Amino acid sequence: MADSSAAEPTTGASSPPVASDENSTQIQPIRMPTIEEIRAQEVWNNCAVRAVTSGVMGGGLGLMMGLFLGALDNPITHDTMTARQQFVFTAKQMGQRSWNSCKTFAVMGLVFSAAECIVEKARAKHDTVNTAIAGCVTGGSMSARGKTYYLLCMEFKS
């Protein structure tokens, strides 16, 4: 075999070094989305789908947080309760707390996501103002819900 350097013709001008593939960046062509990707994006842009998904995810988060924080509670137990009774009592308290957190977080996620999506579609903009408005709507609705519940309970007591 002959040496490759000997086979190259030599000229008076030196050629610039060729860049290796590692150093050069190549522009990739734009890929058009497929029909399935377009349909999936259209489904996700639906406000009802976003709201329900956020509600389910919020409920799951609330359930986990309720279990965690319920385990950290130190309920007042009676000295007359056995260890098994205390365990059952604590487990029931944890279950109630986690279920209440689940419902609260699910409603918050649903209301916030629905409000943000509706405001975004009405304004035809995607910015932080939509988030602020959705936060105000969510806080107001959660506050009104609590006051309504409180007023209904007061009416039944009297």
N, C-alpha and C positions, 0 to 999 in steps of 0.2 A: 504494500500500500504506500502510496505517495503521501508526502506531507501536504496538508491543505494550504499552508501558507505559500508553498512554492507554486501552486497552481493558480493563485490569484495574480492577475496582471497588475503591475505597478505603474502608477501614473505620477506625474510630478506634483499634483495637488493632493493633499490628504483629505479624506472624507471624514465628516463628523461622525462621532460614535453613535451607533444605533441604540435608542433607549430600550431597555428591557420591558417586558410585559408587566412586571411588578410595579414599576414607577409610573407608567402611563395610565391615565384614567380614561376610560371609554364611556361615552354617553350611551345609555341603554335606550332602546326605542320605547315609546309609550305603548303600554298594553291597554287595549280597550276592555272594559268589564264585560263579563259574560251575561247572558240573560238571567241566569240564576242569581248572580251577584246584584243585578239591578232590581230584581224582584225582592230579594232579601232586604235591600236598602229601602225600597218602597214600604215594605211591611214595618220596618223599624221606624220609619218616619211617621207612622200613624200614632197619634197622641194616646189613643186607648191602649195600644200595645205597650207603649213606653210607661204609661201610668200603672198598668197591671204588673208589668215586670218589676218596676220600682217598688210597688207595694209588696210583692212576694219577697223580693230581696230584703226590703226593710223589715218585714216580718221575721225572716230568718235571722237577721242581725239582732233584732229585739229579743228573740227567743234565746240566742246565745248569751247576750248581755244579761238578760234576766236570770239565766241559770248561773252565770258567773257571779253577779252581784247578790243573788239570793243565797249562794253558798257562803258569801262573806258576811251575811247578816248574822247577828248574834241575838237570836230571840230570847226573850225571858222565859226560861223553863221553870216549871214548878219542881220543888224538891221531891214531891211525891211521885213524879213521873219516872218510869223505868227508862233504861237506855233505849230500848226498842220503841217505846212511846215517844221519846224525844226525837229519835230518828224519823219516825213516821210524821210527827208534827213538823219537823224541819223540812222534810221532803214535800209535804203539802204546801208549806209556805213558799218554798222555791218554785213549785209548779204554778202557784197562783201568781207569783211575781213575774215569772218568765212569760206566762200567758198574757198578762196585762202589758208587759213591755212589748211583746210580739204584736198585739193589736195596735198599740200606740205608734210604734215604728212603722207598721204597715200603712196606717192611715196617713202618717206624716209623709212617707215616701210617695204614696199614691197622689196625695193632694199637691205636693211640691212638684212632682214630675208633670202632672197634668197641667198645673198652672203655668209652669215654665214653657211647656210645649205650646200651649194655647197662646201665650203672650208672644212667643217667638214667631209663630205663624201669623199673628195679627200685625206685629211690627215688621215682619219680613227682615229681621236682623238677628244675628247671633252674637250677643255681647253680654256684658255683666249686668246691664240694666234688667234684662229678663230674669236673671237669677235673683236680683234684689226684689223685684216685684213679686216673684214666686215665693220668696221667703216671707214677705209681708202678708201675702194671701194665706200661706200655710199657718203662720203664727196667729193671724186673725181668726182663721177657721178653727184652729185647735183651742184658742181662747174662748171663742163663742160656744164651742161644743162643751167645754168644761163648765161655763156659766149656765148653759141651758140644762145640763145634767144637774148642777147644783140647785137651780131653781125648781126643777121637777121634783127633786128629792125633798126640798123644803115644803112644797105643796102637799106631798103625800104624808109628811109627818104631822102637819097641822090639821 
